[in-house]
Amino acid sequence: MGDFRMPSLGADMEHGKMVEWLIKPGDFVHRGDVVAVVDTDKTVMDVESFEEGVVAELLVDVGTTVPIGTPLARITQTPDDDAGHAGHQPPSQQAQVPPPVRHLAHQLGVDTSEIRGTGKHGAVTRADVERAAAARPGPAPPGATAPPGLGAEEAPPAGGRIRSSPRARRLADQLGIDIGTVPGTGPDGAVTEGDIQRAVRGRGTPVPAEEALPAGKALPAEEALPAEGAAPAEEAPPSEAQDRLSSLRRAVGSLMTRSKKTIPHYYLSTTLDLRAAIAWMLLANQQRPVASRLVPSALLLKATALAAREVPEVNGFFTDGVFRPSSSVHLGVAVALRHGGLVAPAIHDADTLAVDVLMQKLRDLVSRARAGRLQRSEMADPTITVTNLGDLGVEAVYGVIYPPQVAMVGLGKVMEQPWAHDGMLGVRAAVTATLSADHRVSDGLRGARFLARIDELLQKPEEL
């Protein structure tokens, strides 16, 4: 028997709130299955199981806030007599709807009790859920599948539940709006937060301003790395968003105070020559459709990840007075949230990804971070973090290290600069890169080698 406990989802996390269970007593879960949704001071994220077996009991109710390490559920290796007496499903029914499939059904708004499973022993499969979603009246979701966590737009099952986002439902409740009377403009007619705001404005009632996109402009990651800052909204966000922002600011402030007090930072900067990288990128993009064209951000991230692998003193964790270098490069990317604040989830194994794949993962990560649907590992695993304020016109940014990490890379605005080479003066695309590093682990020599290696890699972009 094992306990599934409230995990630590970051160095600054002390407690978490149970938002939703995606399992029930009697379910069989595998290690890595998403089993719950947890709200931290920073964001809402999906949490995977560390145990494998049958869910015997859920120990924490939805809406309860508990410290990290608190048992959330009891999991047995095999169903026992006590589980049967407690009303759990018999073994023959335990795997009818595995948690990952139930999670997909929840995202697509499909009632699994109405699906006849085609899997082994009648288990409901992903394909069954996707077919059920596509067979509903009205437009089917694109590709019959919903990207995991991209906004939690929920579709109505046959019972007629209104398709809407969680943000839209909360705002409608706050403003006393019947969400069923609001025309939806989201996917498949889903009611969005913007729809609620427009409906209220049409009645002449004051409404909180629509969320301003961070970094001063829209981003799906085709334009630039997510910026650390965010453009202010014209009006104050709803009180719930204000409370969350205050909580997030306290958490970030506490962590950064601890970082500056306990980590002896040193700082280095250099100007990266992007002439070769930009020329290669423009040539490569001529052969690509618009949706899959590369951007400088992808090249900068890949070069940073490769350099971190080659200079291990900047990639890892300092815990209990000892530095533990990481054999993998999980590249944290600072993402500004819509109501303010930021998170820095990880792109796992970024050094091994092709540039195209890395850019796709970045786009997905940014979308899910802003929708509040990150996974535990994405928040707990970054080995080095990159932050960027280039979208706001900032030329250089000196970051504060996220403990227990030992380094942070800052990237400024990509811009044309005068450049002297072999006695000739010209103009080249360039960006200022900075390194904030932990002097307990590395020194200026290793830090300079790291930044120099990024520049070297960018001179051969076809090899990234």
DOVO-791766 format. One record per residue (C-alpha): residue number from 1; x, y negated, z. Coordinates in Angstrom, 2 decimals. Layout:
firo:NUM, x:X, y:Y, z:Z
...
END
This chain:
firo:1, x:0.00, y:0.00, z:0.00
firo:2, x:1.20, y:-3.52, z:-0.76
firo:3, x:-0.01, y:-7.07, z:-0.27
firo:4, x:-0.37, y:-9.55, z:-3.08
firo:5, x:0.75, y:-12.80, z:-1.46
firo:6, x:0.52, y:-16.50, z:-2.24
firo:7, x:3.70, y:-16.97, z:-4.28
firo:8, x:6.10, y:-19.87, z:-4.17
firo:9, x:5.56, y:-21.72, z:-7.44
firo:10, x:8.33, y:-24.25, z:-6.98
firo:11, x:10.82, y:-25.55, z:-4.45
firo:12, x:8.38, y:-28.23, z:-3.29
firo:13, x:5.36, y:-25.96, z:-2.81
firo:14, x:4.21, y:-25.29, z:0.75
firo:15, x:0.64, y:-24.10, z:0.18
firo:16, x:-1.82, y:-23.26, z:-2.58
firo:17, x:-5.57, y:-23.27, z:-3.09
firo:18, x:-7.34, y:-20.20, z:-4.49
firo:19, x:-9.32, y:-21.46, z:-7.51
firo:20, x:-10.46, y:-18.22, z:-9.10
firo:21, x:-10.06, y:-14.46, z:-8.82
firo:22, x:-9.69, y:-12.59, z:-12.12
firo:23, x:-9.86, y:-9.19, z:-10.42
firo:24, x:-12.29, y:-7.48, z:-8.09
firo:25, x:-12.08, y:-4.56, z:-5.64
firo:26, x:-11.66, y:-1.32, z:-7.53
firo:27, x:-9.70, y:-2.77, z:-10.45
firo:28, x:-6.39, y:-1.22, z:-11.42
firo:29, x:-3.68, y:-3.84, z:-11.94
firo:30, x:-0.20, y:-3.60, z:-13.44
firo:31, x:2.80, y:-5.69, z:-12.50
firo:32, x:2.62, y:-8.86, z:-14.56
firo:33, x:-1.16, y:-8.86, z:-14.97
firo:34, x:-2.69, y:-12.31, z:-14.41
firo:35, x:-4.94, y:-11.79, z:-11.40
firo:36, x:-5.72, y:-15.22, z:-9.96
firo:37, x:-5.75, y:-18.96, z:-10.61
firo:38, x:-4.05, y:-21.10, z:-7.96
firo:39, x:-4.05, y:-24.87, z:-7.48
firo:40, x:-0.84, y:-26.43, z:-6.16
firo:41, x:-0.05, y:-30.07, z:-5.48
firo:42, x:1.25, y:-30.28, z:-9.04
firo:43, x:-1.01, y:-28.24, z:-11.29
firo:44, x:-3.40, y:-25.32, z:-11.65
firo:45, x:-1.67, y:-22.15, z:-12.81
firo:46, x:-2.25, y:-18.49, z:-13.52
firo:47, x:-0.60, y:-16.10, z:-11.09
firo:48, x:0.59, y:-12.61, z:-11.95
firo:49, x:0.56, y:-9.56, z:-9.70
firo:50, x:3.81, y:-8.33, z:-8.19
firo:51, x:2.19, y:-5.02, z:-7.24
firo:52, x:0.73, y:-2.13, z:-9.21
firo:53, x:-2.23, y:-0.10, z:-8.07
firo:54, x:-5.89, y:-0.40, z:-7.17
firo:55, x:-7.32, y:-3.55, z:-5.61
firo:56, x:-8.64, y:-2.47, z:-2.22
firo:57, x:-9.71, y:-5.85, z:-0.85
firo:58, x:-9.61, y:-9.56, z:-1.63
firo:59, x:-8.43, y:-11.30, z:1.55
firo:60, x:-8.84, y:-14.99, z:0.60
firo:61, x:-12.03, y:-16.60, z:-0.66
firo:62, x:-12.16, y:-18.97, z:-3.60
firo:63, x:-11.66, y:-22.55, z:-2.40
firo:64, x:-9.39, y:-21.57, z:0.51
firo:65, x:-5.99, y:-23.25, z:0.92
firo:66, x:-3.27, y:-21.09, z:2.48
firo:67, x:0.53, y:-21.35, z:3.03
firo:68, x:2.90, y:-19.56, z:0.69
firo:69, x:3.46, y:-15.95, z:1.73
firo:70, x:-0.13, y:-15.50, z:2.93
firo:71, x:-1.61, y:-12.12, z:1.84
firo:72, x:-4.25, y:-12.76, z:-0.81
firo:73, x:-5.24, y:-9.20, z:-1.69
firo:74, x:-4.49, y:-5.66, z:-0.58
firo:75, x:-3.42, y:-3.23, z:-3.29
firo:76, x:-3.16, y:0.54, z:-2.83
firo:77, x:-1.20, y:2.89, z:-5.01
firo:78, x:-4.23, y:5.11, z:-5.59
firo:79, x:-7.91, y:4.75, z:-4.71
firo:80, x:-8.55, y:6.10, z:-1.21
firo:81, x:-11.60, y:7.16, z:0.73
firo:82, x:-11.83, y:3.83, z:2.49
firo:83, x:-12.03, y:2.04, z:-0.84
firo:84, x:-14.91, y:4.26, z:-1.86
firo:85, x:-16.77, y:3.54, z:1.36
firo:86, x:-16.24, y:-0.17, z:0.84
firo:87, x:-18.26, y:-0.05, z:-2.33
firo:88, x:-15.36, y:-0.03, z:-4.75
firo:89, x:-15.77, y:1.45, z:-8.19
firo:90, x:-14.96, y:5.14, z:-8.52
firo:91, x:-11.68, y:6.00, z:-10.26
firo:92, x:-13.42, y:6.77, z:-13.55
firo:93, x:-14.62, y:3.18, z:-13.76
firo:94, x:-11.64, y:1.28, z:-12.40
firo:95, x:-9.95, y:0.59, z:-15.73
firo:96, x:-13.09, y:-0.26, z:-17.70
firo:97, x:-12.07, y:-3.93, z:-17.96
firo:98, x:-8.37, y:-4.48, z:-17.25
firo:99, x:-7.55, y:-7.89, z:-15.71
firo:100, x:-5.82, y:-9.28, z:-18.84
firo:101, x:-8.89, y:-8.42, z:-20.91
firo:102, x:-11.19, y:-9.94, z:-18.29
firo:103, x:-9.02, y:-13.06, z:-18.36
firo:104, x:-9.44, y:-13.33, z:-22.15
firo:105, x:-13.19, y:-12.76, z:-21.80
firo:106, x:-13.35, y:-15.54, z:-19.23
firo:107, x:-11.55, y:-17.91, z:-21.58
firo:108, x:-13.88, y:-17.07, z:-24.46
firo:109, x:-17.02, y:-17.12, z:-22.31
firo:110, x:-17.85, y:-13.47, z:-23.00
firo:111, x:-19.82, y:-11.34, z:-20.52
firo:112, x:-17.91, y:-8.04, z:-20.38
firo:113, x:-20.90, y:-6.23, z:-18.84
firo:114, x:-22.64, y:-6.53, z:-22.21
firo:115, x:-19.73, y:-5.05, z:-24.18
firo:116, x:-19.44, y:-1.40, z:-25.09
firo:117, x:-15.76, y:-0.58, z:-24.80
firo:118, x:-13.94, y:1.25, z:-27.58
firo:119, x:-10.77, y:1.96, z:-25.62
firo:120, x:-9.73, y:5.10, z:-23.80
firo:121, x:-12.52, y:6.40, z:-21.53
firo:122, x:-14.71, y:3.54, z:-22.72
firo:123, x:-12.40, y:0.77, z:-21.52
firo:124, x:-13.07, y:-2.70, z:-22.90
firo:125, x:-10.18, y:-3.87, z:-25.08
firo:126, x:-9.03, y:-7.28, z:-26.31
firo:127, x:-10.43, y:-6.43, z:-29.74
firo:128, x:-13.84, y:-5.69, z:-28.17
firo:129, x:-13.86, y:-9.09, z:-26.46
firo:130, x:-12.76, y:-10.89, z:-29.63
firo:131, x:-15.47, y:-9.17, z:-31.67
firo:132, x:-18.08, y:-10.10, z:-29.09
firo:133, x:-16.93, y:-13.72, z:-29.17
firo:134, x:-17.01, y:-13.81, z:-32.97
firo:135, x:-20.50, y:-12.25, z:-33.04
firo:136, x:-22.09, y:-14.97, z:-30.91
firo:137, x:-24.46, y:-17.39, z:-32.63
firo:138, x:-22.67, y:-20.47, z:-33.92
firo:139, x:-19.09, y:-20.91, z:-35.14
firo:140, x:-16.58, y:-18.31, z:-34.02
firo:141, x:-13.42, y:-19.36, z:-32.28
firo:142, x:-10.49, y:-19.92, z:-34.66
firo:143, x:-8.95, y:-16.58, z:-35.45
firo:144, x:-11.43, y:-15.01, z:-33.01
firo:145, x:-8.96, y:-15.60, z:-30.21
firo:146, x:-8.33, y:-18.48, z:-27.89
firo:147, x:-4.79, y:-19.51, z:-27.07
firo:148, x:-4.20, y:-18.68, z:-23.42
firo:149, x:-4.77, y:-21.61, z:-21.14
firo:150, x:-5.16, y:-24.35, z:-23.78
firo:151, x:-7.86, y:-26.25, z:-21.97
firo:152, x:-10.15, y:-23.56, z:-20.61
firo:153, x:-13.00, y:-24.36, z:-22.97
firo:154, x:-15.63, y:-21.87, z:-21.97
firo:155, x:-18.15, y:-20.50, z:-24.44
firo:156, x:-21.69, y:-19.59, z:-23.42
firo:157, x:-22.61, y:-15.93, z:-23.29
firo:158, x:-25.99, y:-14.72, z:-24.38
firo:159, x:-27.44, y:-16.12, z:-21.17
firo:160, x:-26.98, y:-19.69, z:-22.48
firo:161, x:-24.25, y:-21.11, z:-20.20
firo:162, x:-23.18, y:-24.52, z:-21.48
firo:163, x:-19.80, y:-24.44, z:-23.22
firo:164, x:-17.64, y:-27.09, z:-21.56
firo:165, x:-14.25, y:-27.78, z:-20.04
firo:166, x:-13.72, y:-27.74, z:-16.25
firo:167, x:-12.76, y:-31.44, z:-16.36
firo:168, x:-16.01, y:-32.26, z:-18.16
firo:169, x:-18.10, y:-30.36, z:-15.59
firo:170, x:-16.38, y:-32.08, z:-12.66
firo:171, x:-16.84, y:-35.52, z:-14.20
firo:172, x:-20.49, y:-34.79, z:-15.02
firo:173, x:-21.09, y:-33.76, z:-11.40
firo:174, x:-19.41, y:-36.93, z:-10.13
firo:175, x:-21.51, y:-39.17, z:-12.38
firo:176, x:-24.78, y:-37.28, z:-11.98
firo:177, x:-25.00, y:-36.32, z:-15.67
firo:178, x:-26.91, y:-33.28, z:-16.92
firo:179, x:-24.21, y:-31.69, z:-19.04
firo:180, x:-26.82, y:-29.81, z:-21.04
firo:181, x:-28.03, y:-33.11, z:-22.54
firo:182, x:-24.59, y:-34.18, z:-23.82
firo:183, x:-23.65, y:-33.37, z:-27.44
firo:184, x:-20.31, y:-31.61, z:-27.53
firo:185, x:-17.48, y:-32.48, z:-29.91
firo:186, x:-14.98, y:-29.86, z:-28.76
firo:187, x:-14.29, y:-26.44, z:-30.27
firo:188, x:-17.56, y:-24.65, z:-31.10
firo:189, x:-19.50, y:-27.65, z:-29.79
firo:190, x:-17.93, y:-27.56, z:-26.32
firo:191, x:-18.65, y:-30.57, z:-24.12
firo:192, x:-15.41, y:-32.40, z:-23.32
firo:193, x:-14.55, y:-35.06, z:-20.76
firo:194, x:-14.61, y:-37.65, z:-23.55
firo:195, x:-18.17, y:-36.61, z:-24.45
firo:196, x:-19.28, y:-37.23, z:-20.86
firo:197, x:-17.59, y:-40.62, z:-20.83
firo:198, x:-19.20, y:-41.65, z:-24.11
firo:199, x:-22.60, y:-40.48, z:-22.92
firo:200, x:-22.35, y:-42.61, z:-19.79
firo:201, x:-21.13, y:-45.63, z:-21.71
firo:202, x:-24.16, y:-45.30, z:-23.96
firo:203, x:-26.34, y:-45.73, z:-20.90
firo:204, x:-24.46, y:-48.85, z:-19.84
firo:205, x:-23.05, y:-47.21, z:-16.72
firo:206, x:-19.41, y:-47.86, z:-15.70
firo:207, x:-17.25, y:-44.83, z:-16.32
firo:208, x:-13.60, y:-44.02, z:-15.61
firo:209, x:-11.33, y:-44.78, z:-18.54
firo:210, x:-10.45, y:-41.91, z:-20.84
firo:211, x:-7.16, y:-40.29, z:-20.09
firo:212, x:-4.20, y:-42.05, z:-21.64
firo:213, x:-1.72, y:-39.75, z:-23.31
firo:214, x:1.70, y:-39.79, z:-21.69
firo:215, x:4.70, y:-41.29, z:-23.39
firo:216, x:2.60, y:-43.92, z:-25.12
firo:217, x:1.30, y:-41.75, z:-27.96
firo:218, x:-0.25, y:-38.44, z:-28.81
firo:219, x:2.03, y:-35.47, z:-28.71
firo:220, x:1.74, y:-32.14, z:-29.75
firo:221, x:5.51, y:-31.64, z:-29.62
firo:222, x:5.91, y:-32.37, z:-33.36
firo:223, x:6.93, y:-35.92, z:-32.50
firo:224, x:9.32, y:-35.62, z:-29.58
firo:225, x:10.02, y:-33.98, z:-26.28
firo:226, x:7.38, y:-34.66, z:-23.62
firo:227, x:8.29, y:-37.90, z:-21.91
firo:228, x:8.68, y:-38.18, z:-18.15
firo:229, x:6.61, y:-41.37, z:-17.97
firo:230, x:2.98, y:-41.99, z:-18.82
firo:231, x:1.08, y:-44.96, z:-20.16
firo:232, x:-1.34, y:-46.38, z:-17.57
firo:233, x:-5.07, y:-46.10, z:-18.19
firo:234, x:-7.12, y:-49.28, z:-18.41
firo:235, x:-9.23, y:-48.28, z:-15.43
firo:236, x:-8.59, y:-46.12, z:-12.41
firo:237, x:-9.17, y:-42.39, z:-12.95
firo:238, x:-11.91, y:-40.60, z:-10.97
firo:239, x:-11.34, y:-40.23, z:-7.25
firo:240, x:-10.53, y:-36.55, z:-7.63
firo:241, x:-7.77, y:-37.39, z:-10.10
firo:242, x:-6.50, y:-40.13, z:-7.76
firo:243, x:-6.33, y:-37.67, z:-4.88
firo:244, x:-4.47, y:-35.16, z:-7.03
firo:245, x:-2.05, y:-37.82, z:-8.25
firo:246, x:-1.36, y:-38.96, z:-4.67
firo:247, x:-0.73, y:-35.37, z:-3.61
firo:248, x:1.51, y:-34.76, z:-6.59
firo:249, x:3.48, y:-37.95, z:-5.94
firo:250, x:4.01, y:-36.92, z:-2.32
firo:251, x:5.24, y:-33.49, z:-3.37
firo:252, x:7.59, y:-34.86, z:-6.02
firo:253, x:8.80, y:-37.62, z:-3.70
firo:254, x:9.55, y:-35.15, z:-0.94
firo:255, x:11.46, y:-32.88, z:-3.30
firo:256, x:13.47, y:-35.73, z:-4.85
firo:257, x:14.32, y:-37.12, z:-1.40
firo:258, x:15.59, y:-33.70, z:-0.40
firo:259, x:17.55, y:-33.47, z:-3.64
firo:260, x:19.32, y:-36.80, z:-3.15
firo:261, x:20.04, y:-36.06, z:0.51
firo:262, x:21.43, y:-32.56, z:0.04
firo:263, x:22.89, y:-32.48, z:-3.48
firo:264, x:26.07, y:-34.46, z:-4.23
firo:265, x:25.12, y:-35.68, z:-7.71
firo:266, x:27.61, y:-36.77, z:-10.32
firo:267, x:26.65, y:-38.26, z:-13.69
firo:268, x:28.11, y:-38.14, z:-17.18
firo:269, x:26.86, y:-39.46, z:-20.52
firo:270, x:27.79, y:-39.18, z:-24.18
firo:271, x:26.39, y:-40.15, z:-27.55
firo:272, x:25.42, y:-37.18, z:-29.72
firo:273, x:26.01, y:-37.52, z:-33.45
firo:274, x:22.83, y:-36.31, z:-35.17
firo:275, x:23.76, y:-37.05, z:-38.78
firo:276, x:24.35, y:-33.41, z:-39.73
firo:277, x:21.38, y:-32.16, z:-37.69
firo:278, x:18.91, y:-34.66, z:-39.18
firo:279, x:20.16, y:-34.08, z:-42.75
firo:280, x:19.82, y:-30.31, z:-42.38
firo:281, x:16.39, y:-30.66, z:-40.77
firo:282, x:15.05, y:-32.89, z:-43.57
firo:283, x:16.31, y:-30.46, z:-46.20
firo:284, x:14.79, y:-27.47, z:-44.40
firo:285, x:11.46, y:-29.26, z:-43.97
firo:286, x:11.11, y:-29.74, z:-47.72
firo:287, x:10.40, y:-26.02, z:-47.98
firo:288, x:7.91, y:-25.94, z:-45.10
firo:289, x:4.25, y:-26.83, z:-44.69
firo:290, x:3.64, y:-29.90, z:-42.55
firo:291, x:2.39, y:-27.89, z:-39.57
firo:292, x:5.63, y:-25.91, z:-39.26
firo:293, x:8.21, y:-28.60, z:-39.94
firo:294, x:11.07, y:-28.96, z:-37.49
firo:295, x:11.69, y:-32.02, z:-35.33
firo:296, x:14.90, y:-33.26, z:-33.65
firo:297, x:13.56, y:-32.18, z:-30.25
firo:298, x:13.73, y:-28.51, z:-31.20
firo:299, x:17.36, y:-28.81, z:-32.29
firo:300, x:18.32, y:-30.70, z:-29.13
firo:301, x:16.65, y:-28.11, z:-26.89
firo:302, x:18.29, y:-25.19, z:-28.67
firo:303, x:21.74, y:-26.78, z:-28.53
firo:304, x:21.27, y:-27.52, z:-24.82
firo:305, x:20.24, y:-23.93, z:-24.10
firo:306, x:23.21, y:-22.48, z:-25.98
firo:307, x:25.63, y:-24.85, z:-24.24
firo:308, x:24.16, y:-23.90, z:-20.83
firo:309, x:24.81, y:-20.25, z:-21.60
firo:310, x:28.45, y:-21.01, z:-22.43
firo:311, x:28.99, y:-23.25, z:-19.38
firo:312, x:27.34, y:-21.22, z:-16.58
firo:313, x:28.22, y:-23.77, z:-13.88
firo:314, x:25.21, y:-25.85, z:-14.97
firo:315, x:22.77, y:-22.95, z:-15.25
firo:316, x:21.56, y:-21.27, z:-12.09
firo:317, x:20.58, y:-21.82, z:-8.46
firo:318, x:22.32, y:-23.03, z:-5.31
firo:319, x:20.70, y:-21.24, z:-2.37
firo:320, x:21.89, y:-20.44, z:1.17
firo:321, x:25.16, y:-22.24, z:0.50
firo:322, x:26.04, y:-20.08, z:-2.52
firo:323, x:25.77, y:-20.75, z:-6.27
firo:324, x:24.18, y:-17.94, z:-8.24
firo:325, x:24.61, y:-18.41, z:-11.99
firo:326, x:21.77, y:-17.13, z:-14.13
firo:327, x:22.34, y:-14.60, z:-16.88
firo:328, x:19.34, y:-16.11, z:-18.72
firo:329, x:18.66, y:-19.68, z:-19.78
firo:330, x:15.11, y:-20.61, z:-18.77
firo:331, x:14.94, y:-24.19, z:-19.99
firo:332, x:12.69, y:-26.41, z:-17.89
firo:333, x:11.02, y:-29.22, z:-19.85
firo:334, x:9.64, y:-32.27, z:-18.03
firo:335, x:6.02, y:-32.79, z:-19.12
firo:336, x:4.05, y:-35.91, z:-18.20
firo:337, x:0.51, y:-35.15, z:-17.00
firo:338, x:-2.51, y:-37.08, z:-18.19
firo:339, x:-3.41, y:-38.67, z:-14.85
firo:340, x:0.22, y:-39.32, z:-13.94
firo:341, x:3.01, y:-37.30, z:-12.41
firo:342, x:4.95, y:-34.55, z:-14.11
firo:343, x:5.78, y:-30.87, z:-14.03
firo:344, x:8.79, y:-29.07, z:-15.49
firo:345, x:7.79, y:-25.56, z:-16.60
firo:346, x:10.26, y:-23.24, z:-18.30
firo:347, x:10.72, y:-21.97, z:-21.83
firo:348, x:12.07, y:-18.52, z:-21.04
firo:349, x:15.27, y:-17.27, z:-22.71
firo:350, x:15.49, y:-20.46, z:-24.76
firo:351, x:19.04, y:-19.63, z:-25.85
firo:352, x:17.85, y:-16.50, z:-27.67
firo:353, x:14.92, y:-18.08, z:-29.54
firo:354, x:14.98, y:-19.17, z:-33.15
firo:355, x:14.43, y:-22.91, z:-33.50
firo:356, x:10.97, y:-22.37, z:-35.00
firo:357, x:9.91, y:-20.10, z:-32.15
firo:358, x:11.30, y:-22.45, z:-29.55
firo:359, x:9.29, y:-25.33, z:-31.02
firo:360, x:6.10, y:-23.24, z:-31.00
firo:361, x:6.68, y:-22.33, z:-27.38
firo:362, x:7.31, y:-25.96, z:-26.51
firo:363, x:4.04, y:-27.01, z:-28.14
firo:364, x:2.14, y:-24.29, z:-26.29
firo:365, x:3.82, y:-25.11, z:-22.98
firo:366, x:2.98, y:-28.82, z:-23.22
firo:367, x:-0.66, y:-28.07, z:-24.07
firo:368, x:-1.11, y:-25.64, z:-21.19
firo:369, x:0.72, y:-27.89, z:-18.72
firo:370, x:-1.67, y:-30.75, z:-19.48
firo:371, x:-4.65, y:-28.39, z:-19.35
firo:372, x:-3.50, y:-27.05, z:-15.98
firo:373, x:-3.04, y:-23.45, z:-17.15
firo:374, x:0.59, y:-22.66, z:-16.48
firo:375, x:1.84, y:-19.31, z:-15.21
firo:376, x:3.74, y:-18.73, z:-11.98
firo:377, x:6.95, y:-17.68, z:-13.71
firo:378, x:6.98, y:-20.82, z:-15.84
firo:379, x:7.08, y:-23.00, z:-12.73
firo:380, x:9.34, y:-20.87, z:-10.55
firo:381, x:11.99, y:-19.77, z:-13.05
firo:382, x:13.67, y:-22.82, z:-14.72
firo:383, x:17.45, y:-22.53, z:-14.47
firo:384, x:18.20, y:-26.01, z:-15.90
firo:385, x:15.82, y:-28.85, z:-16.77
firo:386, x:15.67, y:-31.32, z:-19.66
firo:387, x:13.88, y:-34.66, z:-19.33
firo:388, x:13.24, y:-37.19, z:-22.08
firo:389, x:12.04, y:-40.77, z:-22.19
firo:390, x:12.88, y:-41.43, z:-25.80
firo:391, x:9.23, y:-41.87, z:-26.78
firo:392, x:9.07, y:-44.90, z:-24.50
firo:393, x:12.11, y:-46.47, z:-26.13
firo:394, x:14.48, y:-45.65, z:-23.26
firo:395, x:18.02, y:-45.21, z:-24.52
firo:396, x:19.36, y:-43.20, z:-21.57
firo:397, x:17.85, y:-41.45, z:-18.55
firo:398, x:19.73, y:-40.20, z:-15.48
firo:399, x:17.62, y:-37.55, z:-13.81
firo:400, x:17.44, y:-36.21, z:-10.28
firo:401, x:18.21, y:-32.49, z:-9.99
firo:402, x:15.32, y:-30.15, z:-9.13
firo:403, x:16.61, y:-27.96, z:-6.27
firo:404, x:17.65, y:-25.18, z:-6.22
firo:405, x:18.81, y:-25.92, z:-9.79
firo:406, x:22.23, y:-27.50, z:-10.18
firo:407, x:21.88, y:-29.68, z:-13.29
firo:408, x:19.51, y:-31.83, z:-15.30
firo:409, x:19.93, y:-33.11, z:-18.85
firo:410, x:18.48, y:-36.47, z:-19.89
firo:411, x:17.76, y:-37.40, z:-23.51
firo:412, x:17.02, y:-40.89, z:-24.77
firo:413, x:15.65, y:-42.30, z:-27.99
firo:414, x:16.89, y:-40.97, z:-31.32
firo:415, x:17.93, y:-44.07, z:-33.25
firo:416, x:20.33, y:-45.37, z:-35.85
firo:417, x:23.59, y:-46.66, z:-34.44
firo:418, x:26.76, y:-48.13, z:-35.93
firo:419, x:29.39, y:-45.41, z:-36.16
firo:420, x:33.12, y:-45.70, z:-36.88
firo:421, x:34.78, y:-42.69, z:-38.51
firo:422, x:38.18, y:-42.43, z:-40.20
firo:423, x:38.50, y:-46.19, z:-40.28
firo:424, x:35.09, y:-46.63, z:-41.91
firo:425, x:32.02, y:-48.16, z:-40.29
firo:426, x:28.59, y:-46.75, z:-41.08
firo:427, x:25.20, y:-46.02, z:-39.57
firo:428, x:24.18, y:-42.65, z:-38.13
firo:429, x:21.26, y:-41.19, z:-36.23
firo:430, x:22.33, y:-40.61, z:-32.64
firo:431, x:20.96, y:-40.02, z:-29.15
firo:432, x:22.38, y:-40.64, z:-25.68
firo:433, x:22.58, y:-37.47, z:-23.61
firo:434, x:23.25, y:-37.56, z:-19.86
firo:435, x:24.08, y:-34.90, z:-17.33
firo:436, x:23.19, y:-35.00, z:-13.64
firo:437, x:25.08, y:-32.17, z:-11.97
firo:438, x:25.80, y:-30.72, z:-8.52
firo:439, x:29.38, y:-31.42, z:-7.39
firo:440, x:29.27, y:-28.38, z:-5.09
firo:441, x:29.15, y:-26.18, z:-8.19
firo:442, x:30.89, y:-28.04, z:-11.01
firo:443, x:33.02, y:-31.10, z:-11.65
firo:444, x:33.50, y:-33.68, z:-14.34
firo:445, x:35.67, y:-31.36, z:-16.41
firo:446, x:33.01, y:-28.66, z:-16.71
firo:447, x:30.25, y:-31.22, z:-17.09
firo:448, x:32.10, y:-32.93, z:-19.92
firo:449, x:32.66, y:-29.57, z:-21.58
firo:450, x:28.94, y:-28.90, z:-21.44
firo:451, x:28.01, y:-32.19, z:-23.12
firo:452, x:30.78, y:-31.80, z:-25.69
firo:453, x:29.52, y:-28.32, z:-26.55
firo:454, x:26.02, y:-29.66, z:-27.22
firo:455, x:27.54, y:-32.13, z:-29.68
firo:456, x:29.62, y:-29.42, z:-31.35
firo:457, x:26.59, y:-27.18, z:-31.83
firo:458, x:24.60, y:-29.99, z:-33.43
firo:459, x:27.28, y:-30.41, z:-36.11
firo:460, x:26.35, y:-26.92, z:-37.43
firo:461, x:22.55, y:-26.98, z:-37.15
firo:462, x:22.14, y:-24.07, z:-39.57
firo:463, x:23.76, y:-21.83, z:-36.93
firo:464, x:21.46, y:-22.81, z:-34.07
END
